[in-house]
Amino acid sequence: MSPREQGVLALERRGWASAGAKERAVREELRLAPVRYYQLLNALLDDPRALAHDPVTVNRLRRIREARREER
């Protein structure tokens, strides 16, 4: 996994007081627009390397994604 991909997962491991704080961290730490960040994150959730790197975070995010899909 690239350092950027690892950074995306590391950012997701943190707790956030607000969405604004998370967006600010995405822009400042990863130098990504939030839309691009979420595109990368979504792709990582389907990547076996990401699952091997951080199974707890990836599985948590997969459950959230699946629950949102079921709500639609």
C-alpha positions in Angstrom: 0.0 0.0 0.0 1.2 3.5 -0.8 1.8 6.0 2.0 -1.3 8.0 0.8 -3.5 4.9 1.1 -2.1 4.2 4.6 -2.7 7.8 5.5 -6.4 7.5 4.4 -6.8 4.5 6.7 -5.0 6.2 9.6 -7.2 9.2 9.3 -10.3 7.0 9.5 -9.0 5.4 12.7 -9.3 8.7 14.5 -12.4 10.0 16.2 -13.7 13.3 15.0 -15.6 16.0 16.9 -17.1 17.3 13.7 -17.1 16.7 10.0 -15.4 20.1 9.5 -12.4 18.9 11.6 -12.1 15.8 9.5 -12.3 17.7 6.2 -9.6 20.1 7.4 -7.3 17.2 8.3 -7.9 15.6 4.9 -6.9 18.8 3.1 -4.0 19.7 5.4 -2.5 16.3 6.1 -3.2 14.4 2.9 -3.5 17.3 0.5 -6.7 15.9 -1.0 -10.0 17.4 -1.7 -12.7 15.6 0.4 -14.4 14.2 -2.7 -11.1 12.5 -3.8 -10.5 11.3 -0.3 -13.8 9.5 -0.2 -13.2 8.0 -3.6 -9.9 6.6 -2.5 -11.4 5.4 0.8 -14.3 3.6 -1.0 -11.8 1.9 -3.3 -9.6 0.9 -0.3 -12.6 -0.9 1.3 -12.6 -3.4 -1.6 -8.8 -3.8 -1.6 -7.5 -7.0 0.1 -4.2 -5.1 0.9 -6.1 -2.6 3.0 -7.9 -5.4 4.9 -4.6 -7.0 5.7 -3.1 -3.7 6.8 -5.9 -2.6 9.1 -8.7 -5.2 9.4 -10.5 -3.5 12.2 -11.0 -0.2 10.4 -11.7 -1.7 7.1 -14.4 -4.1 8.5 -16.0 -1.3 10.5 -16.2 1.0 7.4 -17.5 -1.9 5.3 -20.3 -2.5 7.8 -21.2 1.2 7.7 -21.2 1.3 3.9 -23.4 -1.8 3.7 -25.9 -0.3 6.2 -26.1 2.9 4.2 -26.7 0.9 1.0 -29.5 -1.1 2.7 -31.2 2.2 3.8 -31.6 3.3 0.1 
